[in-house]
Amino acid sequence: MLKVLRDNLKYLSWVLWLVIAVFILFVFVDFGGSVPGGSAPSDAAVTIGGHQVSYGDFERAYRQTEDTYRQLYGDQFNSDTAKQLGLPLQVLNGLVADKILLIEGKRMGLTITDDELRREILAFPAFQAADGSFVGAEEYDRILRRGGLNTDSFEQLMRTDLMTQKVRSVLAQNVFVSDAEAESTYRRRTEQARIRFLRLPWSSIDEVVTLDEAEIEAHFEANREAFRIPERRIVDYVLINRRDVQESLSVEADRVRRYYDENPTEFSREEQVRARHILVQVNDQRSESEARARLDEARRQLQDGADFATLAAELSDDPGSKTRGGDLGFFGRGAMVPPFEEAAFTAQPGEIAGPVETDFGLHLIEVLEKRPGGTLAFADAEAGIRSRLAAEQAETVAEEKARAVATQLRNEKAADSAAMSRIATEEVGVTFLTTRAFGRDDTVEGIGRSTQFTIAAFGLADGEISDPVPVAQGWAVLRLQSIEAPRLPELEDVRSEVEAQLRESIKRRMAVDSLAAAALEIADGGSLDGAASSLGLTVEESELFGRDDVIGSLGRSKLVAETALELAEGDVSGPLDVDTGAVLFEVVERRYFDAQQFAEEKESTKQALESQRVSELLSALLDARRAEIDIRYDPQLLANFDLDGQVTGT
């Protein structure tokens, strides 16, 4: 399992995240919480070629991934960090990849037998008693429930992971790494240098650069090809908006009732409690008596009117909940350790229980709300059912409308902009729009970045009507209005870009010239430190780096790396013109290729390279299948996380 984790982190099966979360991470995380805007667990968040990822699967994977990052980032992790990391998209891509690999494995004729699954599960230390035997079905189930899983869902996830390993094994049969390739890779990894350097960013040069017209024209003429304007297209399109269609639909009362009656398990729920807590750990730095004293003081402050959430943020040792004021969300029985659970379910809303002792320390618990177990009444479920059925119906109706519009336009004698506009006014949820000129790599106004829309637009002949195209908002039917052929621009078309590029070029040259003068001083007996002092710069020093590594604040610079690895200790080189400015450096340490060491590590190097190539094949396979398989995302899910236009699929 760990080898799969190391070898294929990009397409890591969510089983591994779940296993990490269940058996390693802190137990008091938001297992009972809810992903913003989440729907009932039985809804399909994504459908991949007829296979569904439920909202329950998505919410579970999202929470586990969020908790993993929270452990990595600590207090620095918050909703903004999650957004920067693109967590919702990470989770969706991982779940879709898992389903695709299951489909691909079955296509290859691969299966996971019950014996294989059993052996994999029994290999986990968490499921082994002290003598190495299985802990028993009851304890196995309890361990999983603490992680928010049941046996069926966990074992299905395990099958997914095993199938991923089998698909990798099939791909590995097509990979061969020669001794020469292994040596080249080993050289790139082991040949290293460490440098001291001066960095003069061109952006730090505050001298005002005045451009005259002759310079601008000369730069433009010399680089005109670089400013070439690619082919762009303008299309008219009719948009069938799924949400507008949904709002126009009415769902019959008897259909809503029938759904409720035919899906009783969906509306049954266990008793749940929502609580927040302050955890104070007992460890080498804090005795139990000190922990109790700390919570006693917290209780006294609460009695004096202090805010629980504020105290939790200040005092709690639970990184998973302290940023939320200790809030654990709703959870059912079996989600928490027994002492914590007993206290939370015994206390009434508004009561504070504790200190409660668990294996994790001492807790002060405030119960916020309780939900009784049982079946959700039809009156409480009706609105949600009606919305869900309307959304499902809207998807079908929107597609049917799009096909009807495409057919009607093709039957028109003159399917022009006027005809498209007229049809749009006759239909509910249909609008007529015209794009601005856009290229193959541009975002389309009103549509966003949509590969399928762009492919359709650039595949049309003049005046041709497209087949219905799925977009984030629903469906679109396109008509090519005009084509702007690729052309060399006139100066006025790109003047601002030309002037910006010219100013950058001049400042880059000024940065290089400044360091070139410093290099001459060093060659005449000066030093890097003296040059830094003269220029008002700071000498920086890198860690050891190879050809593909980060070089301190320079980031990855192939030019600096390749140059440094051709030099010996004490050599000075530069100035080099890199992306951010000019660099002058001195080599202070060199490590060379060791043939004897390579001989000892050749096989492990080949194995690592083979694994990397299998991962590349796996990535290519997933990309190819994504393009072939019909992938449909629930529009509400995309809207909740502002993912319209970011996913690959409908």
C-alpha positions as CSV (number, residue, x, y, z in Angstrom):
1,M,0.0,0.0,0.0
2,L,2.8,2.5,0.9
3,K,4.6,1.7,-2.3
4,V,1.5,2.6,-4.3
5,L,1.3,5.8,-2.2
6,R,4.9,6.7,-3.1
7,D,4.7,5.6,-6.7
8,N,1.5,7.2,-7.7
9,L,0.7,10.1,-5.4
10,K,-1.0,12.1,-8.2
11,Y,-3.6,9.4,-8.8
12,L,-3.6,8.1,-5.2
13,S,-6.6,6.0,-4.5
14,W,-8.8,7.6,-1.9
15,V,-8.5,4.3,0.1
16,L,-5.1,5.4,1.1
17,W,-6.2,8.7,2.4
18,L,-9.0,7.0,4.3
19,V,-6.7,4.4,5.8
20,I,-4.3,7.2,6.8
21,A,-7.2,9.1,8.3
22,V,-8.8,6.1,10.1
23,F,-5.6,4.7,11.6
24,I,-3.1,7.5,12.0
25,L,-4.8,10.9,12.1
26,F,-6.5,12.4,15.1
27,V,-9.9,10.9,15.8
28,F,-11.6,14.2,16.7
29,V,-12.2,15.6,13.3
30,D,-15.3,16.7,11.5
31,F,-16.6,13.2,10.7
32,G,-20.1,14.5,11.4
33,G,-19.8,17.7,9.5
34,S,-21.1,18.4,6.0
35,V,-19.5,19.7,2.9
36,P,-21.0,23.1,2.1
37,G,-24.1,22.7,0.1
38,G,-24.0,18.9,0.2
39,S,-27.1,16.9,-0.7
40,A,-28.4,13.6,0.5
41,P,-25.8,10.8,0.5
42,S,-27.7,8.8,-2.1
43,D,-27.5,11.6,-4.8
44,A,-25.0,11.2,-7.6
45,A,-22.3,13.9,-7.3
46,V,-20.6,12.6,-10.5
47,T,-21.7,9.9,-13.0
48,I,-18.8,8.3,-15.0
49,G,-20.0,6.1,-17.9
50,G,-23.0,4.9,-15.9
51,H,-21.0,4.5,-12.7
52,Q,-21.9,6.8,-9.9
53,V,-20.0,8.7,-7.2
54,S,-22.5,9.5,-4.5
55,Y,-22.5,12.7,-2.4
56,G,-21.7,10.5,0.5
57,D,-18.5,9.2,-1.2
58,F,-17.6,12.8,-2.1
59,E,-18.3,14.2,1.3
60,R,-16.3,11.4,3.0
61,A,-13.3,11.8,0.7
62,Y,-13.5,15.6,1.0
63,R,-13.5,15.5,4.8
64,Q,-10.7,13.0,5.0
65,T,-8.6,15.1,2.5
66,E,-9.3,18.2,4.4
67,D,-8.3,16.6,7.7
68,T,-5.1,15.3,6.1
69,Y,-4.1,18.8,5.0
70,R,-5.2,20.2,8.4
71,Q,-2.6,17.9,10.0
72,L,0.0,19.0,7.5
73,Y,-0.6,22.8,7.8
74,G,-1.9,23.0,11.4
75,D,-3.3,26.5,12.2
76,Q,-2.4,27.8,8.8
77,F,-5.1,25.6,7.2
78,N,-8.4,27.4,6.6
79,S,-11.0,27.8,4.0
80,D,-8.8,30.1,2.0
81,T,-6.0,27.5,2.0
82,A,-8.4,24.8,0.9
83,K,-9.5,27.1,-2.0
84,Q,-5.9,27.8,-3.0
85,L,-5.1,24.1,-2.9
86,G,-8.2,23.4,-5.0
87,L,-9.4,20.7,-2.6
88,P,-12.8,20.1,-4.1
89,L,-11.3,19.7,-7.6
90,Q,-8.6,17.4,-6.1
91,V,-11.2,15.2,-4.5
92,L,-13.5,15.1,-7.6
93,N,-10.5,14.2,-9.9
94,G,-9.4,11.5,-7.5
95,L,-12.8,9.9,-7.3
96,V,-13.3,10.1,-11.0
97,A,-9.9,8.5,-11.6
98,D,-10.8,5.7,-9.3
99,K,-14.0,4.9,-11.2
100,I,-12.2,5.1,-14.5
101,L,-9.6,2.6,-13.3
102,L,-12.3,0.3,-12.1
103,I,-13.9,0.5,-15.6
104,E,-10.5,0.0,-17.3
105,G,-9.6,-2.9,-15.0
106,K,-12.9,-4.7,-15.9
107,R,-12.2,-4.0,-19.6
108,M,-8.8,-5.7,-19.2
109,G,-10.5,-8.7,-17.6
110,L,-9.1,-8.0,-14.2
111,T,-11.0,-9.1,-11.0
112,I,-10.5,-8.8,-7.3
113,T,-11.3,-12.1,-5.6
114,D,-12.7,-12.3,-2.0
115,D,-9.5,-14.1,-1.0
116,E,-7.3,-11.2,-2.3
117,L,-9.5,-8.7,-0.5
118,R,-9.4,-10.7,2.8
119,R,-5.5,-11.0,2.6
120,E,-5.2,-7.2,2.1
121,I,-7.4,-6.4,5.0
122,L,-5.8,-8.9,7.3
123,A,-2.4,-7.3,6.6
124,F,-3.4,-4.1,8.4
125,P,-1.9,-4.0,11.9
126,A,-5.0,-2.1,13.0
127,F,-7.1,-5.2,12.3
128,Q,-4.7,-7.6,14.1
129,A,-4.8,-8.7,17.7
130,A,-1.7,-8.9,19.9
131,D,-1.0,-12.5,18.6
132,G,-1.4,-11.4,15.0
133,S,-4.8,-12.9,14.5
134,F,-7.8,-11.0,13.2
135,V,-9.4,-8.8,15.8
136,G,-12.9,-10.1,15.1
137,A,-15.9,-8.8,13.1
138,E,-17.2,-6.7,15.9
139,E,-14.0,-4.9,16.6
140,Y,-13.3,-4.6,12.8
141,D,-16.7,-2.9,12.4
142,R,-16.1,-0.6,15.4
143,I,-12.8,0.6,14.1
144,L,-14.3,1.4,10.7
145,R,-17.3,3.2,12.3
146,R,-14.9,5.4,14.3
147,G,-13.6,6.6,10.9
148,G,-17.1,7.2,9.5
149,L,-17.1,4.1,7.4
150,N,-19.1,0.8,7.3
151,T,-17.7,-2.5,6.2
152,D,-19.3,-2.4,2.7
153,S,-18.0,1.0,1.8
154,F,-14.5,0.3,3.2
155,E,-14.2,-3.0,1.4
156,Q,-15.4,-1.4,-1.9
157,L,-12.7,1.2,-1.4
158,M,-10.2,-1.6,-0.8
159,R,-11.3,-3.3,-4.1
160,T,-10.7,0.0,-5.9
161,D,-7.2,0.3,-4.5
162,L,-6.4,-3.3,-5.4
163,M,-7.7,-2.8,-8.9
164,T,-5.5,0.3,-9.3
165,Q,-2.5,-1.9,-8.3
166,K,-3.5,-4.5,-10.9
167,V,-3.9,-2.0,-13.6
168,R,-0.4,-0.6,-12.7
169,S,1.0,-4.1,-13.0
170,V,-0.4,-4.6,-16.5
171,L,1.1,-1.2,-17.5
172,A,4.4,-2.2,-16.0
173,Q,4.7,-5.1,-18.3
174,N,5.2,-2.6,-21.2
175,V,8.0,-0.7,-19.5
176,F,11.7,-1.3,-19.9
177,V,14.6,0.8,-18.6
178,S,18.1,0.2,-20.0
179,D,21.3,0.5,-18.0
180,A,22.2,3.7,-20.0
181,E,18.9,5.3,-19.1
182,A,19.4,4.4,-15.4
183,E,22.9,5.9,-15.4
184,S,21.7,9.1,-17.0
185,T,18.9,9.4,-14.4
186,Y,21.4,8.6,-11.6
187,R,23.8,11.3,-12.9
188,R,21.0,13.9,-12.9
189,R,20.2,12.9,-9.3
190,T,23.6,12.7,-7.8
191,E,25.6,15.3,-9.6
192,Q,25.1,18.3,-7.4
193,A,26.4,21.8,-6.6
194,R,25.9,24.4,-4.0
195,I,26.4,28.1,-4.8
196,R,26.5,31.5,-3.3
197,F,24.8,34.0,-5.5
198,L,23.7,37.6,-6.2
199,R,20.3,38.0,-7.6
200,L,19.2,41.3,-9.2
201,P,15.5,41.1,-10.3
202,W,14.9,43.3,-13.2
203,S,11.6,44.3,-11.6
204,S,13.5,45.9,-8.7
205,I,15.1,48.5,-11.1
206,D,13.0,51.6,-10.4
207,E,14.6,53.7,-13.1
208,V,11.9,55.1,-15.3
209,V,12.3,53.7,-18.8
210,T,11.2,56.2,-21.5
211,L,10.6,54.7,-24.9
212,D,10.7,56.7,-28.1
213,E,8.6,55.7,-31.1
214,A,11.6,54.6,-33.2
215,E,12.5,52.0,-30.4
216,I,9.0,50.8,-30.2
217,E,8.7,50.3,-34.0
218,A,12.1,48.6,-34.2
219,H,11.2,46.2,-31.4
220,F,7.9,45.4,-33.0
221,E,9.4,44.8,-36.5
222,A,12.1,42.6,-35.0
223,N,9.6,40.5,-33.0
224,R,6.5,40.8,-35.1
225,E,6.1,37.1,-35.5
226,A,5.9,36.6,-31.7
227,F,2.9,38.9,-31.7
228,R,1.0,36.9,-34.4
229,I,-2.7,36.8,-33.7
230,P,-4.0,33.2,-34.0
231,E,-7.2,32.2,-35.7
232,R,-10.2,33.4,-33.8
233,R,-13.9,32.7,-34.2
234,I,-17.2,34.4,-33.5
235,V,-20.1,32.1,-32.9
236,D,-23.8,32.6,-32.3
237,Y,-25.2,30.1,-29.8
238,V,-28.4,29.2,-28.2
239,L,-28.0,28.3,-24.5
240,I,-30.4,26.0,-22.8
241,N,-29.9,26.9,-19.1
242,R,-30.5,23.9,-16.9
243,R,-31.5,26.0,-13.9
244,D,-34.0,28.1,-15.8
245,V,-35.5,24.9,-17.2
246,Q,-35.7,23.4,-13.7
247,E,-37.5,26.5,-12.3
248,S,-40.1,26.1,-15.0
249,L,-40.9,22.5,-14.1
250,S,-43.4,21.3,-11.6
251,V,-43.2,17.9,-10.0
252,E,-46.4,16.1,-9.4
253,A,-47.3,15.6,-5.7
254,D,-47.9,11.8,-6.2
255,R,-44.5,11.4,-7.8
256,V,-42.8,13.1,-4.8
257,R,-44.8,10.9,-2.4
258,R,-44.0,7.8,-4.4
259,Y,-40.3,8.5,-4.2
260,Y,-40.5,9.0,-0.5
261,D,-42.4,5.7,0.0
262,E,-40.0,3.7,-2.3
263,N,-36.8,4.9,-0.7
264,P,-37.3,4.6,3.1
265,T,-33.7,4.0,3.9
266,E,-32.8,7.4,2.4
267,F,-34.9,9.2,5.0
268,S,-34.1,7.2,8.1
269,R,-31.4,8.6,10.3
270,E,-29.8,7.6,13.5
271,E,-29.8,9.7,16.7
272,Q,-27.2,12.5,16.3
273,V,-25.7,15.2,18.5
274,R,-23.9,18.3,17.5
275,A,-21.2,19.3,20.0
276,R,-18.0,21.3,20.4
277,H,-15.1,20.6,22.7
278,I,-11.9,21.8,24.1
279,L,-9.2,19.2,24.2
280,V,-6.2,19.5,26.6
281,Q,-3.7,16.7,25.9
282,V,-1.8,14.9,28.7
283,N,1.8,14.3,27.6
284,D,5.4,14.7,28.5
285,Q,5.0,18.5,28.7
286,R,1.7,18.5,30.7
287,S,0.5,16.2,33.6
288,E,-3.0,15.1,34.1
289,S,-3.4,17.5,37.1
290,E,-2.2,20.4,35.0
291,A,-4.6,19.5,32.2
292,R,-7.5,19.3,34.7
293,A,-6.5,22.7,36.1
294,R,-6.5,24.2,32.7
295,L,-10.0,22.9,31.9
296,D,-11.3,23.9,35.4
297,E,-10.2,27.5,34.6
298,A,-11.9,27.3,31.2
299,R,-15.1,26.1,32.9
300,R,-14.9,29.0,35.4
301,Q,-14.5,31.5,32.5
302,L,-17.5,30.0,30.7
303,Q,-19.6,30.3,33.8
304,D,-18.5,34.0,33.9
305,G,-19.9,34.5,30.4
306,A,-16.8,33.7,28.2
307,D,-17.5,32.4,24.7
308,F,-16.8,28.7,24.2
309,A,-15.6,29.1,20.6
310,T,-13.1,31.7,21.6
311,L,-11.7,29.6,24.4
312,A,-11.6,26.5,22.1
313,A,-9.6,28.5,19.5
314,E,-7.1,29.6,22.3
315,L,-6.8,26.4,24.4
316,S,-7.8,23.3,22.4
317,D,-5.1,20.9,21.3
318,D,-7.4,19.5,18.6
319,P,-6.1,21.0,15.3
320,G,-9.1,19.5,13.5
321,S,-11.7,21.6,15.3
322,K,-10.1,24.5,17.1
323,T,-10.2,26.7,14.0
324,R,-14.0,26.2,14.0
325,G,-14.3,27.0,17.7
326,G,-14.2,23.3,18.7
327,D,-17.3,22.5,16.6
328,L,-17.4,18.8,15.6
329,G,-20.6,19.1,13.7
330,F,-23.3,16.4,14.0
331,F,-22.2,12.8,14.6
332,G,-23.9,9.6,15.5
333,R,-23.1,6.8,17.9
334,G,-19.9,5.0,17.0
335,A,-18.2,8.0,15.5
336,M,-16.4,9.0,18.7
337,V,-14.6,7.1,21.4
338,P,-17.0,5.7,24.0
339,P,-16.3,8.1,27.0
340,F,-16.7,11.1,24.7
341,E,-19.8,9.6,23.0
342,E,-21.5,8.8,26.3
343,A,-21.0,12.3,27.7
344,A,-22.2,14.0,24.5
345,F,-25.3,11.9,24.2
346,T,-26.2,12.1,27.9
347,A,-25.9,15.9,28.2
348,Q,-28.7,18.2,27.1
349,P,-28.4,21.1,24.6
350,G,-26.7,24.0,26.3
351,E,-25.0,21.8,29.0
352,I,-21.3,21.5,29.4
353,A,-19.9,18.1,30.3
354,G,-16.5,17.2,31.6
355,P,-13.7,17.1,32.0
356,V,-14.1,13.8,30.1
357,E,-11.1,11.5,30.0
358,T,-10.2,9.6,26.8
359,D,-7.0,8.2,25.3
360,F,-6.5,11.6,23.7
361,G,-6.6,13.7,26.8
362,L,-9.2,15.6,28.7
363,H,-12.2,17.2,27.1
364,L,-14.7,19.9,28.0
365,I,-17.8,19.3,25.9
366,E,-20.7,21.6,25.1
367,V,-23.8,20.0,23.5
368,L,-25.3,22.4,20.9
369,E,-28.1,20.4,19.3
370,K,-29.7,17.0,19.2
371,R,-31.5,15.2,16.4
372,P,-33.7,12.3,17.4
373,G,-33.3,9.0,15.5
374,G,-36.1,7.7,13.2
375,T,-37.5,8.5,9.9
376,L,-37.6,12.0,8.5
377,A,-41.3,13.0,8.2
378,F,-42.6,13.4,4.6
379,A,-43.4,17.1,5.3
380,D,-39.7,17.7,6.2
381,A,-38.4,15.7,3.2
382,E,-40.8,16.9,0.6
383,A,-39.0,20.1,-0.5
384,G,-35.7,18.3,-0.9
385,I,-37.3,15.5,-2.9
386,R,-39.1,17.9,-5.2
387,S,-35.9,19.8,-5.9
388,R,-34.0,16.7,-6.6
389,L,-36.6,15.2,-9.0
390,A,-36.9,18.6,-10.7
391,A,-33.1,18.7,-11.2
392,E,-33.1,15.2,-12.7
393,Q,-36.0,16.0,-15.0
394,A,-34.4,19.3,-16.0
395,E,-31.3,17.6,-17.2
396,T,-33.3,15.4,-19.5
397,V,-35.6,18.2,-20.6
398,A,-32.7,20.6,-21.3
399,E,-30.9,18.0,-23.5
400,E,-34.1,17.3,-25.4
401,K,-34.7,21.0,-25.9
402,A,-31.1,21.4,-27.2
403,R,-31.7,18.5,-29.7
404,A,-35.0,20.0,-30.8
405,V,-33.4,23.4,-31.3
406,A,-30.5,21.9,-33.4
407,T,-33.0,20.1,-35.6
408,Q,-35.2,23.1,-36.0
409,L,-32.3,25.3,-37.0
410,R,-31.0,22.8,-39.5
411,N,-34.5,22.7,-41.1
412,E,-34.7,26.5,-41.4
413,K,-34.1,27.8,-44.9
414,A,-31.9,30.6,-43.4
415,A,-30.6,29.5,-40.0
416,D,-29.1,32.8,-39.2
417,S,-28.7,34.9,-36.1
418,A,-32.3,36.2,-36.4
419,A,-33.7,32.7,-36.6
420,M,-31.7,31.6,-33.5
421,S,-32.9,34.7,-31.6
422,R,-36.5,34.0,-32.6
423,I,-36.4,30.4,-31.4
424,A,-34.8,31.5,-28.1
425,T,-37.7,33.8,-27.4
426,E,-40.2,31.0,-28.0
427,E,-38.7,28.6,-25.5
428,V,-38.5,28.8,-21.6
429,G,-34.9,28.7,-20.3
430,V,-33.4,29.4,-23.8
431,T,-31.3,32.4,-24.6
432,F,-29.5,33.6,-27.7
433,L,-26.0,35.0,-27.4
434,T,-23.0,35.9,-29.6
435,T,-19.5,35.5,-28.5
436,R,-16.6,37.9,-28.9
437,A,-13.8,36.7,-31.1
438,F,-11.9,34.0,-29.3
439,G,-9.0,31.6,-29.9
440,R,-8.5,28.0,-29.1
441,D,-6.9,28.7,-25.7
442,D,-9.2,31.6,-24.7
443,T,-11.9,31.7,-22.1
444,V,-15.3,32.2,-23.8
445,E,-17.3,35.0,-22.4
446,G,-20.6,33.7,-20.9
447,I,-19.4,30.0,-21.1
448,G,-16.0,30.0,-19.4
449,R,-13.2,27.6,-20.3
450,S,-15.0,24.8,-22.0
451,T,-13.0,22.3,-24.1
452,Q,-16.1,20.9,-25.7
453,F,-17.5,24.3,-26.7
454,T,-14.2,25.3,-28.2
455,I,-13.7,22.1,-30.1
456,A,-17.3,22.4,-31.5
457,A,-16.7,26.0,-32.5
458,F,-13.4,25.3,-34.3
459,G,-14.9,22.3,-36.1
460,L,-17.8,24.2,-37.8
461,A,-17.9,25.5,-41.3
462,D,-19.3,28.9,-42.0
463,G,-23.0,29.0,-41.1
464,E,-23.0,25.4,-39.9
465,I,-25.1,24.3,-36.9
466,S,-23.5,22.1,-34.3
467,D,-24.8,19.2,-32.4
468,P,-25.9,20.0,-28.8
469,V,-22.8,20.7,-26.7
470,P,-22.8,20.1,-23.0
471,V,-21.5,23.1,-21.0
472,A,-21.4,23.9,-17.3
473,Q,-24.7,25.8,-17.5
474,G,-26.6,23.2,-19.5
475,W,-26.5,22.8,-23.3
476,A,-25.5,24.9,-26.2
477,V,-26.2,24.8,-30.0
478,L,-23.6,26.8,-32.0
479,R,-23.6,28.4,-35.4
480,L,-20.3,29.7,-36.8
481,Q,-20.8,33.4,-37.7
482,S,-17.3,34.3,-38.9
483,I,-13.6,33.4,-38.8
484,E,-10.8,35.8,-38.2
485,A,-7.8,34.2,-40.0
486,P,-4.4,34.2,-38.2
487,R,-2.5,37.3,-39.1
488,L,0.5,39.3,-38.4
489,P,-0.7,42.4,-36.4
490,E,-0.2,46.0,-37.0
491,L,1.6,47.9,-34.3
492,E,-1.6,49.5,-33.0
493,D,-3.2,46.1,-32.5
494,V,-0.6,45.1,-29.9
495,R,1.0,48.4,-28.9
496,S,0.6,47.9,-25.1
497,E,2.1,44.4,-25.3
498,V,5.0,45.6,-27.4
499,E,5.8,48.5,-25.0
500,A,5.6,46.2,-21.9
501,Q,7.9,43.7,-23.5
502,L,10.4,46.4,-24.6
503,R,10.5,47.9,-21.1
504,E,11.1,44.5,-19.6
505,S,13.9,43.8,-22.2
506,I,15.6,47.1,-21.3
507,K,15.4,46.5,-17.6
508,R,16.7,43.0,-18.0
509,R,19.7,44.3,-19.9
510,M,20.3,46.9,-17.2
511,A,20.3,44.2,-14.6
512,V,22.8,42.1,-16.5
513,D,25.0,45.1,-17.1
514,S,25.1,45.9,-13.4
515,L,26.2,42.4,-12.5
516,A,28.7,42.2,-15.4
517,A,30.5,45.2,-13.8
518,A,30.5,43.3,-10.5
519,A,31.9,40.2,-12.3
520,L,34.8,42.3,-13.6
521,E,35.6,43.5,-10.0
522,I,35.7,39.9,-8.8
523,A,38.0,38.9,-11.7
524,D,40.3,41.7,-10.6
525,G,40.6,40.3,-7.1
526,G,37.3,41.4,-5.5
527,S,34.8,39.1,-3.9
528,L,31.1,38.3,-4.2
529,D,30.5,39.9,-0.8
530,G,32.2,43.1,-1.9
531,A,30.2,43.2,-5.1
532,A,27.0,42.7,-3.0
533,S,27.9,45.6,-0.8
534,S,28.6,47.9,-3.7
535,L,25.2,47.1,-5.3
536,G,23.2,47.1,-2.1
537,L,22.4,43.4,-2.6
538,T,22.5,40.4,-0.2
539,V,24.6,37.3,-0.9
540,E,22.3,34.2,-0.8
541,E,23.3,30.6,-0.5
542,S,21.6,27.6,-1.9
543,E,21.3,24.1,-0.6
544,L,22.9,21.3,-2.7
545,F,20.9,21.0,-5.9
546,G,20.8,18.8,-9.0
547,R,19.8,19.6,-12.6
548,D,16.1,19.5,-11.9
549,D,16.0,20.9,-8.3
550,V,15.0,24.2,-6.8
551,I,17.9,26.6,-6.3
552,G,17.0,28.7,-3.3
553,S,15.1,31.9,-4.2
554,L,15.9,31.3,-7.9
555,G,13.4,28.5,-8.0
556,R,14.1,26.0,-10.8
557,S,16.5,27.4,-13.3
558,K,17.9,25.0,-15.9
559,L,20.4,27.6,-17.1
560,V,21.9,28.1,-13.6
561,A,21.9,24.4,-12.8
562,E,23.5,23.3,-16.0
563,T,26.1,26.0,-15.8
564,A,27.0,25.3,-12.2
565,L,27.4,21.6,-12.8
566,E,30.0,22.3,-15.5
567,L,32.2,24.2,-13.0
568,A,34.5,23.3,-10.2
569,E,34.5,24.6,-6.6
570,G,35.6,28.2,-6.4
571,D,34.6,29.1,-10.0
572,V,32.5,32.2,-10.6
573,S,30.0,32.5,-13.4
574,G,27.6,35.1,-14.7
575,P,25.8,37.2,-15.1
576,L,23.1,34.9,-16.4
577,D,19.8,36.2,-17.6
578,V,17.1,34.2,-16.0
579,D,13.3,34.6,-15.8
580,T,13.3,37.0,-12.8
581,G,16.5,39.0,-13.6
582,A,20.3,38.5,-13.6
583,V,22.4,36.1,-11.5
584,L,26.1,36.1,-10.6
585,F,27.3,33.1,-8.6
586,E,30.2,31.3,-7.1
587,V,30.4,27.5,-6.8
588,V,31.2,26.6,-3.1
589,E,30.6,22.8,-3.3
590,R,30.5,20.1,-6.0
591,R,29.5,16.5,-5.9
592,Y,30.4,14.3,-8.8
593,F,29.1,11.0,-10.4
594,D,30.4,8.0,-8.5
595,A,30.6,4.9,-10.7
596,Q,31.0,2.5,-7.8
597,Q,28.0,3.9,-6.0
598,F,25.9,3.8,-9.1
599,A,26.8,0.1,-9.6
600,E,25.4,-0.5,-6.1
601,E,22.2,1.5,-6.7
602,K,21.6,0.7,-10.4
603,E,18.8,-1.8,-9.8
604,S,16.9,0.5,-7.3
605,T,17.3,3.4,-9.8
606,K,15.9,1.3,-12.6
607,Q,12.9,0.3,-10.4
608,A,12.2,3.9,-9.5
609,L,12.4,4.9,-13.1
610,E,10.1,2.1,-14.1
611,S,7.6,3.1,-11.5
612,Q,7.7,6.7,-12.7
613,R,7.0,5.6,-16.3
614,V,4.2,3.4,-15.1
615,S,2.7,6.5,-13.4
616,E,3.1,8.4,-16.7
617,L,1.4,5.7,-18.6
618,L,-1.4,5.6,-16.0
619,S,-1.8,9.4,-16.3
620,A,-2.0,9.2,-20.1
621,L,-4.5,6.4,-19.8
622,L,-6.7,8.4,-17.5
623,D,-6.5,11.4,-19.7
624,A,-7.5,9.3,-22.7
625,R,-10.4,7.7,-20.9
626,R,-11.6,11.0,-19.6
627,A,-11.9,12.2,-23.2
628,E,-13.9,9.1,-24.2
629,I,-16.1,8.4,-21.2
630,D,-19.3,10.4,-20.6
631,I,-18.6,12.2,-17.3
632,R,-21.5,14.2,-15.8
633,Y,-21.2,16.4,-12.7
634,D,-24.1,17.4,-10.6
635,P,-24.6,21.1,-11.4
636,Q,-25.4,22.0,-7.8
637,L,-22.1,20.5,-6.7
638,L,-20.2,22.6,-9.3
639,A,-22.1,25.7,-8.2
640,N,-21.4,25.1,-4.5
641,F,-17.6,25.0,-5.1
642,D,-17.5,27.5,-8.0
643,L,-16.1,24.8,-10.3
644,D,-18.1,25.7,-13.4
645,G,-15.7,25.4,-16.3
646,Q,-12.9,23.8,-14.3
647,V,-13.9,20.1,-14.6
648,T,-13.3,17.9,-17.6
649,G,-16.7,16.6,-18.6
650,T,-20.3,17.9,-18.7
